[in-house]
């Protein structure tokens, strides 16, 4: 799958160069894992803007469920940061192969983190932060994703001037 490249080389160091196909092969597992973990979080996340359903569950059961929910959030946050770091290293190798600035390797993870913060903050500050800020943030993230996919996953080495 990784054409003889080790897990350590792909995800834990920024040295070296990789091909377009190896970048895709390394990106899919990271994206898939993050997608699954994010969908789980969206299903179990508490809604802070609406009243809880305390009449349905006992107080003790609610406390246990809240504890488990926030424990999952802690694990989710740690794994998401490790995925962001791994993708940064993977992208830096691809950018190096394309003779582009390796600093762009952190653009996607950084944008995801900022946009996630905006999406978390806006419902809590809707009077001070208009809804269009969400649209702007989400549009920026979509543009960055499309740029990264094109630049690292579609554009050939020949097009990059290699």
N, C-alpha and C positions, 0 to 999 in steps of 0.2 A: 504494500500500500504506500509506504513512504520511500520507495526506491532506494532502500539500503540506508536511509538516514535515520538516526536514532531519535527517540522522543526528546532526549536532552538537547540534541542539536537543534531540533525544530522549535521547541517551546521554551527553553530555559537559557538560551544564550543568543546574543545579537550578532555574532561573528558568522561570516560565510555568505553564500549566495544560494538561491533556490530558483527552480524553474516555475513557470506559470502553473503547470499541472501539479507540482508539489505544493504550491501555495494553496490551490483549491483543495487538495487532499488533506492539508493541515487545517484549513479553515472550516470545512464541513463538520467535523466532529465538535469543534468549539461552538459553532453556531447552533448545531443541533442540541447540544447539552444546555446551552443558555436558553434556547427556546423552550425546552421541556421544563426547566426549572422556573422560568418566567411564567409559563402557563399555570403551573402548580401554584405559584404565589398569587396570580390573579384570581384563582379559584378560592383560595383560603384567606386572602387579605381582608382584614376588618375594614368596614366603611366608617371612617371617623365622622362623616357628615350626617349620618342617620342614626336614629336611636337603635340601641341593641335590642335583641330579642330575648330579654331577660325573663320574660314570662314563660318561655318555652323550656329553658334549661335551668337547672339548679345553679346556685351561686358557686358551689364547689366545682361542678362540671364546667361552668364558664371559665373559672380560674385555670383549670387544667388545660382547656382548649386554647386559652389565650397564651399560656406558657408555651405550649407546643407550637403555636402559630409564630410567636416571636423567636423561638429557638430555630424554627425553619428559616425565618428571615435572617437571623445571624449567619447560619450556614450558607444561605443563598448569597448574602453579601460577600462572604469570604470567597466562595467559589466564583462569583462574578468578577471579583478583582483578579483572581488567578487567571481566569479566562482572558480578561483584558490585557494582562501582562503577557500571557502566552501569545495572543494575537499580535501584540505590538512587536515582539521578537520575530515572529513569523513574517510580518509585513516588512520589518527592517531588512531582513534577508532578501526579500523580493525587490524592495526598492534599491538595494545595493546592486543587485543583478541588473536593474534597469538604469543604473547610474543616476539615480535621483536622490535627493536629500533623505537620509534615513530618519530624520526627525518626523517626517510625515507618517511614520509607522504608528504613532500614538494618536493620530487625528481621530480615527473612528472611536476608539475607547473613550477618549476625552469628550467627544461630542455626545456619545451615549450617556455618559455620566452627567453632563450638564443638562441635557434634555430631560433625563429622568428626574433630576432635581426640579426643573421647571414644572414638569407634569405633576410632581408631588406637591409643590408649593402653591400652584395656582388655585386649586379648589379651596385651600385654606386661607388664601388672601384674595379672593375674587373681587373684593371692592377696590383693592389697590393694584391688582394685576389683571388687566382685561383678558378676555378669552383669546383675542388675536395673538397674544404672546405665545400661547400654546401652539397655534397654527404656525407661527413664525419658527418656533423651536422645532416642531415636528417636520416642517418643510426643510429646515437646515439639515436635520438628521437624514432625511431622505436624500437630499443632494449629496451629502458626504458619503452615504452608502453607495449611491450610484457612481460617484467619482472613484471610490476605492475599488469597487467591482470592475469598473472599466480600466482603471490605471494598472491594477495589479493582476486582475483575472482575465481580461479580454485583450487589452492592447499587447501586441506581440513585441518581442525584443527588437525586431527590425524597425517597428514603428517608433520605438524609443530611441533610435539612433545608435543601436549597438551593432 
